[in-house]
Structure formats: C-alpha cells, structure tokens
Amino acid sequence: MTLQVAYFVGSDVTSHLAVNAAVRSLAVEDVGIHLFHTAQKPNPAAPRDRRDMFFLEHQLMNEVLYPHLDAAGAADGPYRTPDALARMDPKRITVQRLDSVNSPETIQELRRRGITLGFSVRCYQKFGADIIRYFSTATGHSALLNLHPGVLPAYRGVLTYARAMANSEKHAGFTLHHINADWDAGDVLSCATQPLDHDRSVLENMIRHHRAGAALMHEAVVQTLEGERLLSVPQPADEARYYTHATPEELTAIKDKGIRLFRAEPVIGTLVRAFCADGGSTARGARKVLRDAVADAGIPS
C-alpha cells in the first residue's frame, strides 16, 4: 500500500528548498506526497533588520518569484514553485494552502487521504492535541515529526543559526524530532550538522544546509516504507536552551560580532539557481525581477 506523507510547510525559502529536495529524493519511492503550505505574516513592529530579513526570507520568493515564474509558465530549474509541483504529478503530489494545522477540516483531510506520516517544516504553528493524537493513533508506523533548524536540545526556539554563530559554534544543522505539546522538546530521531561559514550571513548558512534537512526526512520515509520503527531518544533536559525572538539589543550584539543576518544578492542567486535553468532567459528575467523588488524594498544588495 502506498505510504501517504504530509509536509506542513512554512513560507520561508529554506523550507521550500528542503521540501523540493525531499520531493525529488522520493521520485522512485511508493509514496503519495501532500504539501500543506502555511503562511507567516510580517511583524510591522519588528526591528528593521528583522523586517528586511523577513522580506528576503519569505516575501521575495512567495510574492515576487513564484508569481513571476507561474505567470510565464516557466518550470525549467531543478526545483518547482508550489503550483508547478501540483501540475507535475497530480495523481501523486497534492498541494494546498492551509490556514490552520489544527482545524477539524485539516484532520478530516488527513484521514480522507490516509496520511500516516507527517513532517512540520518550519510551519510556525503549534500543533495541538487533536492532530498529535491523530498521528499517534493512525495505522502502521505513523508519526508526526518536526524538522528543526538547530541542534537540539541546545538550540531550541527561533533564530538558532544566528545564536550558534554568535556563540562561535563551528557547526550547525537540522534535527528531526517527534512533535509533542512543548516547542522543540520531543524525542530526537536524527541530527545532521555541517560547518558554519562565518564569512557568510545567517540566512545563507541555513539555505546552504537545506539538503541535509531533506536527507533526514527522506531517511524517515524510507524507514517507514520498509516497516521499521522510527527509533528516537529523549532530549537531555539539563542541556536544553530555548531562544525567543531577538531583542534589538541582542541583534546589536550579534552585529557587533561581525555577524550579518542576511545579504540580498546571495539569496537572489540561490533562488535563481534553484528555480531556473542556468544561463537561460528565465534565469535572466527572474534575476532582474528579484533585484528590482529588493531595491524597491530599500534593502542593500
């Protein structure tokens, strides 16, 4: 029987790249793939650095690049827009927007599609008791997992790559863990770390590691397909540290250490390479549209 897998996807570029990589890796596996896209809204009261980073991390891709590529019918890069993914293999891949992961309608949809394995990929919604219960009682080796950008338990919470760089860590990465009632606290299945490049920005480092996160999800899918239990271990409570959103003072301290949250041009380059064929007219047009949007937003390139 075909394994039905759900991805609850955030609106940020790293998540979309990781999910695209995961979808590509499952091309020859007997799985149905159901992408549930969620949206995170900008905070107009946030410090300017965080608002600019949000634009580059969320809005540039969703509000500028995707509409441009979809309007042109362009899908010639290694990765696809959500609409292009939906058209690619509609019998095997479904794509829909989701307001709430916790609504009764969402759980009904999971049940209707026979979904037994779920991944949260930075969807920024807290999963409630009902959806956790759904996955815990589904047939087979079911699970609801979170792909967290940070090494657990030391880097729970948000902006973990920036914290790791501020703490002079040499490595950072993604952790795959079970979702429970607490943020980032469930039992850990696996973790993949890669070197941090302190000459690059926080956002660049996260983006560069997206394939490692995709590989963790791929392995969990394959193990489930083969009937294996997804073995996990509890997080050591005495090593746990949770990071909240950075205050203006904390952002200043991060910058004083020579750490940049983002650089616009490398993000533009990554998006063009990911969604457009090298050197083609689609790539040239996309690059111009993205650069114009960044300039209009008043963000230095």
Salt bridges, closest charged atoms under 4 A:
ASP12 OD2 - ARG122 NH1 2.79
ASP49 OD2 - LYS255 NZ 3.11
ASP52 OD1 - ARG48 NE 2.70
GLU57 OE1 - HIS58 NE2 3.92
GLU57 OE2 - ARG122 NH1 3.10
ASP83 OD1 - ARG97 NH1 3.56
GLU109 OE2 - ARG112 NH2 3.02
GLU109 OE2 - ARG113 NE 2.71
ASP130 OD1 - ARG133 NH1 2.89
ASP184 OD1 - HIS148 ND1 3.51
ASP197 OD2 - ARG200 NE 3.02
GLU204 OE1 - ARG200 NH1 3.89
GLU204 OE1 - ARG263 NH2 2.69
GLU250 OE2 - ARG163 NH1 3.63
GLU265 OE2 - ARG291 NH2 2.70
ASP292 OD2 - LYS288 NZ 2.71
